[in-house]
Amino acid sequence: MFIFVLILIIMFDQHPHVKLIDNYISELELPNFPAHLYDPIRYILSLSGKRIRPLLVLMSADMFGHRNRQQVLPASCAIEYFHNFSLIHDDIMDKAPMRRGKQSIHQKWNDNVAILSGDALLVKAYEELAKCPPDKIPALLMVFNKIAAQVCEGQQLDMDFETQNDVSEEKYVEMIKLKTSVLLGGALQLGAILADASEMQQELIYEFGVNLGIAFQLQDDYLDVYGDPETFGKQVGGDILSNKKTILWIRTQQLAKDSNKDEFASLTGDPSISNIEKVNRMKKLYALLAVDQFAIEVKLQYMNLAFSKLEAIDLPATSKADLLGLAHSLMNRAK
């Protein structure tokens, strides 16, 4: 079993379902006019990530015994379209110049183009849901609309945190649950609905995805500071430089006393400190207060909780192996 999981860790991004998803998305028919509405959609969908969220829809349906993948693909791509819609709008709010190593849409065109093309992509997501089996559409819409609203709530909380100095670990985890994790859990639940899984099974697979998503984001917080710049895919230490309230930042603020508190205040408030010096000094403070180990421990707690939910689903271990392999690959990634 260990060797099998290792193979999946290496190969999950080459999973045959990913090719199915890419082929399906490539066949999306978009008008050529107006170009500034539809060209950005083509552009963002061409910047293919790992397709984790649509992959989860297909893998969940597989796990619960659904074998008609063409019937599952519309719901799978609805999740992908929604995810990319949210990224387009998030990039505007965050003033992010890059997305997946390329210019973000608002940077390549402008904010107004990005807003409208994002809205149009959201419409395309609902068009995909309308292609699902008619008897499943009401349940799919209930889950989809719930997670869509929660993602918006999470983004608002994330923006609120920028001006708050009393963000607790609990508030932070709730924010990343809403902004990131519910979309993973929802993707898995959509697949379960299409496969006629029971309500209990749907709840368990949803909780598996949510807790995996929290662990995934905590891993991302850690990698932002301690990842290999050659493999991480973005600037290491970026969260430190922007004073982003990650689990590491919050824990440091809570624990810092006396001279450590003064050091933390200096690093987060003195713009004259160079980027390299700020990152190095903050890493030393993290090590002194053992917040790096704390972040790893919290991540493991949510990862183990996720695995316990998957284990509780009354299916053979062989049915869960593919999804378990994907989960391990996400938790052992270096980027």
PAVEXMAR-884969 format. One line per 8 residues: number of its first residue (from 1); their letters; for each residue x, y, z negated of N, C-alpha, C. Coordinates in steps of 0.02 Angstrom, whole numbers, plus 50000, padded with zeros to 5 digits. Layout:
<nodes>
NUM = a = X/Y/Z/X/Y/Z/X/Y/Z; ... .
</nodes>
This chain:
<nodes>
1 = mfifvlil = 50042/49940/50000/50000/50000/50000/50043/50063/50000; 50098/50063/49961/50142/50121/49957/50172/50137/50026; 50194/50085/50062/50223/50096/50129/50170/50124/50176; 50109/50097/50170/50054/50120/50213/50040/50195/50202; 50038/50215/50137/50026/50285/50121/50082/50329/50146; 50145/50304/50141/50202/50343/50166/50195/50355/50241; 50174/50304/50277/50165/50312/50350/50112/50365/50364; 50058/50365/50324/50006/50414/50334/50030/50484/50318 .
9 = iimfdqhp = 50072/50490/50267/50100/50555/50249/50138/50585/50307; 50176/50542/50342/50217/50566/50398/50173/50580/50459; 50121/50540/50469/50086/50540/50533/50018/50576/50532; 49996/50603/50474/49927/50627/50471/49914/50683/50521; 49965/50726/50534/49953/50781/50580/49951/50757/50652; 49967/50692/50663/49960/50662/50729/49901/50613/50730; 49857/50620/50681/49799/50576/50676/49758/50580/50740; 49734/50524/50766/49696/50526/50829/49635/50571/50827 .
17 = hvklidny = 49607/50581/50767/49550/50627/50761/49569/50698/50780; 49632/50718/50766/49654/50786/50781/49651/50798/50856; 49671/50748/50895/49668/50754/50968/49595/50760/50990; 49551/50722/50959/49479/50727/50975/49454/50798/50963; 49474/50826/50905/49453/50894/50887/49480/50945/50937; 49545/50939/50952/49576/50986/50999/49543/50983/51068; 49529/50922/51090/49496/50915/51155/49426/50946/51155; 49390/50935/51101/49323/50962/51095/49324/51038/51096 .
25 = iselelpn = 49371/51067/51057/49376/51140/51054/49398/51169/51121; 49441/51133/51156/49465/51157/51221/49409/51161/51272; 49355/51124/51261/49299/51123/51307/49246/51175/51289; 49259/51214/51236/49212/51267/51217/49204/51317/51274; 49144/51326/51297/49130/51371/51353/49114/51441/51325; 49157/51488/51342/49147/51557/51321/49142/51601/51383; 49100/51652/51383/49096/51698/51440/49161/51736/51448; 49173/51760/51506/49232/51801/51519/49220/51875/51506 .
33 = fpahlydp = 49156/51893/51498/49137/51963/51488/49090/51969/51429; 49100/52016/51383/49157/52064/51381/49220/52030/51355; 49275/52043/51388/49337/52008/51373/49361/52021/51302; 49350/52082/51277/49374/52098/51209/49334/52064/51154; 49278/52033/51173/49240/51994/51124/49263/51921/51124; 49274/51893/51183/49286/51821/51188/49360/51802/51194; 49402/51845/51221/49473/51828/51225/49504/51818/51156; 49487/51859/51106/49515/51847/51039/49494/51780/51009 .
41 = iryilsls = 49434/51756/51027/49412/51691/51002/49456/51636/51034; 49466/51641/51099/49510/51592/51132/49580/51594/51101; 49602/51654/51086/49669/51663/51058/49676/51630/50989; 49629/51644/50943/49635/51617/50875/49628/51541/50875; 49584/51514/50918/49576/51442/50921/49635/51407/50954; 49673/51444/50994/49733/51415/51025/49792/51412/50976; 49788/51451/50922/49842/51449/50872/49828/51392/50824; 49831/51333/50851/49809/51273/50814/49850/51262/50751 .
49 = gkrirpll = 49815/51257/50695/49846/51236/50633/49844/51160/50630; 49840/51133/50570/49838/51060/50563/49768/51032/50571; 49718/51077/50579/49647/51055/50587/49626/51013/50527; 49648/51032/50468/49633/50991/50408/49559/50989/50395; 49525/51046/50398/49454/51048/50379/49410/51008/50427; 49416/51017/50492/49376/50974/50536/49395/50901/50532; 49459/50888/50519/49481/50819/50511/49447/50786/50451; 49436/50825/50398/49404/50798/50338/49332/50777/50353 .
57 = vlmsadmf = 49297/50815/50395/49228/50796/50413/49228/50727/50446; 49272/50717/50494/49275/50653/50530/49298/50597/50485; 49347/50610/50442/49373/50558/50398/49322/50537/50347; 49283/50585/50322/49230/50569/50274/49176/50526/50307; 49155/50545/50367/49105/50506/50402/49131/50435/50415; 49194/50429/50434/49225/50364/50444/49222/50323/50380; 49241/50355/50325/49246/50319/50261/49178/50289/50241; 49125/50326/50256/49058/50302/50238/49025/50261/50293 .
65 = ghrnrqqv = 49065/50242/50344/49042/50193/50393/49011/50220/50456; 49016/50286/50468/48988/50315/50530/49041/50309/50585; 49023/50279/50640/49072/50265/50693/49060/50305/50758; 49006/50342/50761/48992/50382/50821/49026/50450/50812; 49089/50455/50831/49127/50516/50818/49102/50574/50860; 49076/50561/50919/49050/50615/50960/48991/50649/50926; 48956/50612/50884/48899/50639/50847/48923/50682/50788; 48984/50669/50764/49011/50705/50706/49050/50767/50727 .
73 = lpascaie = 49077/50768/50788/49120/50822/50810/49089/50892/50806; 49025/50901/50822/48997/50969/50816/49001/50997/50745; 48984/50957/50695/48990/50980/50625/49062/50992/50606; 49106/50949/50632/49177/50956/50619/49203/51023/50645; 49183/51040/50706/49207/51102/50736/49170/51163/50709; 49110/51154/50684/49075/51210/50650/49116/51233/50591; 49145/51186/50554/49187/51202/50497/49250/51239/50521; 49279/51215/50576/49340/51247/50602/49326/51318/50626 .
81 = yfhnfsli = 49269/51327/50659/49252/51394/50683/49239/51441/50624; 49204/51416/50574/49193/51459/50515/49259/51477/50481; 49303/51428/50475/49368/51440/50443/49406/51495/50480; 49407/51491/50547/49444/51541/50586/49409/51609/50585; 49343/51609/50583/49306/51672/50573/49329/51706/50509; 49333/51667/50455/49353/51696/50390/49424/51722/50392; 49469/51686/50428/49538/51708/50433/49544/51775/50470; 49505/51782/50524/49506/51844/50563/49488/51904/50518 .
89 = hddimdka = 49435/51896/50479/49412/51951/50436/49460/51960/50376; 49485/51905/50348/49533/51911/50293/49595/51949/50314; 49619/51936/50375/49679/51970/50399/49669/52045/50404; 49608/52065/50423/49593/52137/50425/49597/52166/50355; 49564/52133/50307/49563/52158/50238/49632/52158/50207; 49672/52108/50223/49739/52102/50194/49791/52141/50233; 49770/52169/50290/49816/52204/50335/49875/52158/50355; 49858/52094/50366/49909/52045/50383/49930/52051/50456 .
97 = pmrrgkqs = 49994/52059/50470/50016/52068/50539/50021/52002/50578; 50027/51946/50542/50040/51882/50575/49989/51830/50553; 49976/51783/50598/49934/51725/50582/49963/51666/50621; 49985/51615/50583/50015/51555/50613/50074/51572/50659; 50113/51621/50636/50173/51639/50672/50163/51685/50732; 50101/51705/50744/50085/51750/50800/50049/51812/50773; 50041/51862/50815/50005/51922/50795/49934/51905/50774; 49912/51934/50719/49842/51927/50699/49799/51965/50750 .
105 = ihqkwndn = 49735/51948/50752/49692/51977/50804/49686/52053/50797; 49678/52077/50736/49671/52149/50727/49735/52186/50746; 49792/52151/50742/49855/52181/50761/49864/52179/50837; 49844/52125/50868/49851/52117/50940/49801/52161/50978; 49740/52168/50951/49690/52211/50981/49679/52270/50933; 49626/52269/50893/49615/52320/50842/49563/52294/50793; 49550/52331/50740/49505/52308/50687/49434/52296/50714; 49409/52341/50756/49341/52334/50781/49333/52272/50824 .
113 = vailsgda = 49382/52259/50866/49381/52198/50907/49382/52136/50862; 49424/52138/50811/49430/52080/50766/49364/52067/50728; 49332/52120/50706/49268/52112/50669/49216/52079/50714; 49208/52106/50774/49157/52080/50820/49172/52009/50844; 49234/51995/50860/49251/51928/50884/49243/51878/50827; 49259/51898/50766/49248/51855/50709/49174/51839/50700; 49132/51891/50706/49060/51880/50701/49035/51832/50755; 49060/51840/50815/49039/51796/50870/49061/51724/50858 .
121 = llvkayee = 49119/51716/50827/49142/51648/50812/49098/51616/50759; 49074/51655/50711/49028/51629/50662/48963/51605/50695; 48939/51642/50744/48880/51621/50782/48893/51554/50816; 48953/51546/50844/48971/51483/50877/48970/51425/50827; 48988/51438/50765/48986/51386/50714/48915/51360/50705; 48867/51407/50702/48797/51386/50694/48771/51351/50757; 48796/51371/50815/48776/51336/50877/48799/51263/50875; 48857/51251/50846/48882/51182/50840/48838/51142/50792 .
129 = lakcppdk = 48819/51172/50736/48775/51136/50689/48709/51118/50721; 48685/51160/50766/48621/51147/50800/48626/51086/50846; 48687/51065/50863/48696/51006/50906/48695/50941/50867; 48692/50945/50801/48693/50885/50759/48626/50849/50761; 48623/50786/50740/48558/50751/50740/48505/50791/50704; 48447/50801/50735/48396/50846/50706/48376/50829/50634; 48374/50765/50617/48353/50747/50549/48405/50765/50496; 48467/50779/50519/48521/50796/50472/48531/50871/50466 .
137 = ipallmvf = 48505/50910/50512/48520/50982/50515/48500/51019/50451; 48440/51007/50422/48424/51045/50360/48474/51034/50304; 48495/50972/50293/48543/50958/50239/48612/50988/50256; 48631/50983/50320/48695/51012/50340/48695/51088/50331; 48640/51120/50349/48635/51193/50342/48637/51214/50269; 48606/51177/50225/48607/51194/50154/48678/51194/50127; 48716/51143/50145/48786/51139/50121/48828/51193/50154; 48820/51201/50220/48860/51249/50257/48848/51320/50232 .
145 = nkiaaqvc = 48785/51339/50222/48769/51406/50199/48794/51418/50128; 48790/51367/50087/48814/51374/50018/48889/51388/50016; 48927/51347/50053/49000/51357/50051/49020/51422/50087; 48982/51442/50138/48998/51505/50173/48991/51564/50125; 48937/51564/50086/48927/51618/50037/48982/51616/49983; 49000/51556/49962/49051/51551/49909/49119/51574/49934; 49136/51560/49997/49200/51584/50024/49202/51660/50023; 49145/51692/50040/49142/51765/50037/49151/51790/49965 .
153 = egqqldmd = 49119/51755/49918/49127/51773/49847/49200/51768/49826; 49233/51715/49848/49303/51705/49830/49348/51759/49858; 49335/51780/49920/49374/51833/49951/49364/51899/49913; 49302/51912/49892/49289/51974/49855/49325/51973/49788; 49324/51916/49754/49360/51910/49691/49435/51922/49701; 49461/51893/49754/49533/51901/49769/49550/51975/49778; 49506/52012/49812/49518/52084/49821/49510/52122/49756; 49460/52101/49716/49450/52133/49651/49511/52125/49606 .
161 = fetqndvs = 49543/52067/49610/49601/52053/49567/49659/52101/49580; 49661/52130/49640/49717/52175/49658/49720/52236/49611; 49662/52256/49584/49661/52315/49541/49646/52297/49468; 49646/52233/49452/49633/52211/49383/49698/52185/49351; 49707/52201/49289/49767/52178/49253/49751/52127/49199; 49689/52103/49198/49669/52055/49146/49642/51990/49177; 49672/51970/49233/49649/51909/49267/49674/51848/49228; 49629/51806/49206/49647/51746/49168/49659/51688/49215 .
169 = eekyvemi = 49690/51635/49188/49701/51574/49227/49634/51546/49251; 49584/51549/49207/49518/51522/49224/49486/51561/49281; 49492/51627/49278/49465/51669/49332/49501/51656/49398; 49567/51646/49393/49606/51634/49453/49586/51568/49486; 49580/51516/49445/49560/51451/49472/49491/51454/49503; 49445/51491/49471/49378/51499/49500/49382/51534/49567; 49426/51585/49573/49433/51621/49636/49458/51575/49691; 49511/51535/49677/49538/51493/49730/49490/51435/49746 .
177 = klktsvll = 49451/51415/49696/49399/51364/49709/49350/51391/49761; 49327/51453/49751/49278/51482/49797/49309/51499/49864; 49367/51529/49863/49397/51554/49925/49424/51498/49969; 49450/51445/49939/49485/51393/49977/49454/51324/49970; 49440/51305/49908/49426/51234/49893/49357/51211/49914; 49306/51255/49906/49238/51232/49923/49233/51215/49997; 49275/51245/50039/49272/51230/50111/49298/51159/50124; 49348/51137/50085/49371/51069/50092/49318/51020/50067 .
185 = ggalqlga = 49290/51035/50008/49237/50992/49981/49176/50991/50027; 49158/51049/50053/49100/51053/50098/49111/51014/50162; 49172/51017/50189/49187/50980/50250/49177/50905/50238; 49201/50881/50182/49192/50810/50166/49119/50792/50156; 49081/50838/50125/49010/50824/50114/48971/50823/50179; 48989/50866/50227/48955/50864/50292/48964/50796/50325; 49025/50769/50322/49036/50702/50350/48996/50649/50314; 48991/50656/50248/48952/50608/50208/48878/50611/50226 .
193 = iladasem = 48852/50672/50236/48781/50679/50255/48767/50644/50321; 48811/50655/50370/48802/50624/50435/48805/50548/50432; 48841/50523/50382/48848/50450/50375/48797/50420/50327; 48747/50460/50308/48693/50436/50263/48719/50413/50195; 48771/50446/50170/48795/50430/50103/48743/50451/50051; 48744/50418/49994/48696/50435/49941/48714/50503/49911; 48667/50532/49873/48680/50597/49841/48739/50592/49793; 48744/50537/49758/48800/50528/49711/48866/50525/49749 .
201 = qqeliyef = 48866/50488/49804/48927/50483/49844/48946/50552/49873; 48895/50589/49895/48908/50656/49921/48939/50701/49868; 48913/50697/49807/48939/50738/49753/49011/50720/49736; 49026/50655/49735/49094/50632/49719/49144/50653/49773; 49125/50647/49836/49172/50665/49889/49180/50741/49892; 49127/50778/49875/49133/50850/49871/49181/50870/49815; 49174/50840/49757/49217/50856/49700/49289/50836/49714; 49298/50781/49750/49366/50761/49771/49397/50818/49812 .
209 = gvnlgiaf = 49360/50843/49860/49386/50896/49904/49399/50960/49867; 49354/50979/49822/49363/51042/49784/49425/51039/49740; 49433/50985/49704/49491/50980/49659/49556/50972/49698; 49553/50937/49755/49611/50933/49798/49629/51002/49825; 49579/51042/49842/49591/51109/49867/49623/51154/49815; 49602/51148/49752/49633/51188/49699/49706/51168/49691; 49719/51103/49690/49788/51079/49685/49829/51103/49745; 49799/51103/49804/49832/51125/49865/49854/51198/49859 .
217 = qlqddyld = 49809/51242/49833/49826/51312/49827/49878/51324/49773; 49874/51286/49718/49925/51292/49666/49993/51270/49693; 49993/51219/49735/50055/51199/49768/50081/51254/49813; 50035/51289/49847/50055/51344/49891/50086/51402/49850; 50057/51416/49792/50085/51467/49747/50157/51449/49728; 50167/51386/49713/50234/51363/49692/50283/51367/49751; 50261/51344/49809/50305/51344/49868/50323/51415/49890; 50278/51462/49878/50293/51530/49896/50356/51556/49860 .
225 = vygdpetf = 50368/51530/49801/50427/51551/49762/50485/51503/49771; 50471/51438/49773/50524/51388/49770/50531/51347/49834; 50491/51363/49885/50495/51325/49947/50558/51339/49987; 50573/51294/50034/50630/51303/50079/50609/51352/50134; 50645/51409/50141/50625/51457/50192/50627/51429/50263; 50665/51374/50274/50668/51344/50341/50606/51305/50358; 50570/51282/50306/50511/51239/50319/50446/51268/50294; 50448/51319/50251/50387/51344/50220/50342/51380/50270 .
233 = gkqvggdi = 50371/51412/50319/50331/51443/50372/50313/51515/50360; 50331/51542/50302/50321/51613/50290/50373/51635/50239; 50375/51700/50226/50427/51728/50183/50422/51699/50113; 50476/51668/50090/50478/51643/50021/50485/51702/49975; 50444/51703/49922/50445/51760/49876/50396/51815/49895; 50356/51804/49947/50309/51855/49969/50259/51874/49915; 50236/51824/49877/50188/51838/49823/50219/51882/49769; 50282/51870/49754/50317/51910/49704/50323/51982/49728 .
241 = lsnkktil = 50342/51991/49791/50352/52058/49819/50287/52098/49821; 50231/52064/49830/50167/52100/49834/50130/52101/49767; 50163/52076/49714/50132/52073/49647/50066/52035/49648; 50063/51984/49690/50001/51944/49696/49990/51905/49632; 49930/51906/49607/49914/51874/49543/49903/51799/49554; 49956/51762/49560/49954/51690/49565/49956/51659/49495; 49952/51594/49492/49955/51560/49427/50021/51575/49392; 50075/51583/49430/50140/51598/49401/50142/51669/49372 .
249 = wirtqqla = 50116/51716/49409/50113/51787/49388/50071/51794/49325; 50012/51762/49326/49965/51768/49269/49995/51738/49206; 50025/51679/49213/50054/51646/49155/50112/51687/49126; 50151/51717/49170/50207/51759/49147/50181/51820/49109; 50130/51851/49135/50101/51908/49100/50076/51889/49031; 50048/51829/49024/50022/51806/48960/50077/51791/48910; 50132/51762/48933/50184/51738/48888/50238/51790/48872; 50247/51838/48917/50303/51885/48909/50295/51928/48846 .
257 = kdsnkdef = 50346/51929/48804/50347/51969/48743/50413/52008/48740; 50411/52065/48705/50471/52104/48691/50510/52119/48756; 50574/52098/48758/50615/52116/48816/50590/52083/48880; 50560/52023/48874/50531/51990/48934/50472/52030/48961; 50434/52058/48915/50377/52099/48935/50401/52162/48971; 50455/52192/48946/50484/52251/48978/50510/52234/49048; 50542/52175/49053/50568/52153/49117/50511/52142/49167; 50458/52111/49144/50401/52099/49188/50370/52165/49211 .
265 = asltgdps = 50363/52213/49166/50336/52278/49183/50380/52314/49234; 50445/52307/49224/50492/52339/49271/50487/52308/49340; 50484/52242/49343/50483/52208/49407/50418/52219/49445; 50364/52228/49410/50299/52238/49443/50282/52311/49454; 50323/52357/49425/50305/52427/49430/50358/52473/49458; 50419/52449/49467/50473/52492/49490/50486/52480/49565; 50465/52526/49608/50473/52516/49680/50545/52523/49704; 50589/52548/49660/50659/52557/49681/50699/52492/49681 .
273 = isniekvn = 50673/52440/49649/50707/52376/49647/50704/52344/49716; 50760/52321/49741/50762/52291/49808/50724/52225/49809; 50703/52204/49868/50665/52142/49874/50703/52082/49848; 50766/52076/49868/50806/52018/49846/50814/52018/49771; 50828/52076/49743/50837/52080/49670/50772/52064/49634; 50717/52089/49659/50652/52076/49627/50636/52002/49626; 50645/51969/49682/50630/51897/49685/50676/51858/49638; 50741/51873/49639/50788/51836/49597/50775/51847/49523 .
281 = rmkklyal = 50762/51908/49504/50750/51922/49433/50683/51892/49409; 50633/51894/49453/50569/51864/49433/50575/51788/49427; 50613/51757/49471/50624/51685/49466/50660/51667/49400; 50707/51709/49379/50741/51697/49315/50691/51703/49258; 50646/51752/49262/50595/51760/49210/50548/51700/49209; 50528/51677/49268/50486/51617/49272/50520/51557/49238; 50584/51549/49252/50621/51492/49224/50626/51499/49148; 50639/51560/49124/50646/51571/49052/50581/51555/49015 .
289 = lavdqfai = 50525/51570/49046/50460/51558/49015/50429/51491/49036; 50465/51453/49077/50444/51386/49101/50377/51388/49137; 50363/51444/49171/50299/51447/49207/50301/51406/49271; 50361/51392/49296/50367/51349/49355/50342/51279/49338; 50363/51253/49281/50341/51187/49259/50266/51187/49243; 50242/51242/49215/50171/51248/49200/50130/51242/49263; 50152/51277/49316/50115/51275/49380/50112/51204/49407; 50167/51168/49402/50169/51098/49425/50120/51055/49385 .
297 = evklqymn = 50119/51065/49319/50076/51026/49276/50002/51038/49291; 49984/51102/49302/49914/51117/49317/49895/51088/49384; 49940/51092/49432/49927/51062/49498/49914/50987/49491; 49955/50954/49451/49947/50882/49442/49881/50865/49408; 49859/50907/49362/49795/50896/49329/49738/50894/49380; 49738/50943/49425/49684/50946/49475/49692/50891/49528; 49754/50873/49544/49765/50820/49591/49740/50753/49563; 49756/50740/49500/49733/50678/49469/49657/50677/49462 .
305 = lafsklea = 49627/50736/49448/49554/50739/49444/49524/50723/49512; 49554/50750/49565/49530/50735/49632/49533/50660/49647; 49589/50629/49631/49597/50557/49644/49547/50516/49604; 49531/50539/49543/49483/50502/49502/49413/50504/49534; 49396/50560/49567/49331/50565/49601/49329/50519/49661; 49384/50515/49698/49387/50470/49756/49382/50398/49733; 49417/50382/49679/49417/50314/49653/49347/50293/49630; 49308/50341/49606/49241/50326/49579/49190/50310/49634 .
313 = idlpatsk = 49206/50325/49696/49160/50309/49751/49160/50234/49762; 49101/50206/49762/49094/50133/49765/49102/50108/49838; 49165/50107/49859/49183/50082/49925/49248/50044/49918; 49263/49998/49964/49327/49962/49961/49386/50010/49968; 49442/49993/49937/49502/50035/49941/49525/50047/50012; 49514/49996/50055/49535/50004/50125/49496/50059/50160; 49433/50071/50139/49393/50124/50170/49419/50193/50150; 49452/50196/50093/49476/50261/50067/49549/50275/50085 .
321 = adllglah = 49583/50226/50113/49656/50231/50122/49676/50290/50166; 49639/50302/50220/49655/50356/50266/49651/50423/50231; 49597/50434/50195/49587/50496/50159/49638/50504/50102; 49654/50449/50069/49704/50451/50016/49772/50470/50045; 49788/50444/50103/49852/50461/50135/49856/50535/50152; 49801/50563/50177/49799/50634/50193/49809/50675/50130; 49776/50655/50076/49783/50692/50013/49855/50692/49988; 49887/50635/49991/49957/50631/49970/50002/50674/50014 .
329 = slmnrak = 49987/50676/50078/50029/50716/50123/50022/50791/50107; 49961/50813/50090/49951/50882/50073/49987/50900/50008; 49988/50854/49961/50019/50868/49896/50094/50860/49896; 50122/50830/49948/50194/50821/49952/50225/50860/50009; 50187/50910/50033/50212/50949/50089/50265/50999/50066; 50306/51022/50114/50356/51073/50099/50339/51138/50134; 50280/51141/50167/50260/51202/50203/50185/51208/50204 .
</nodes>
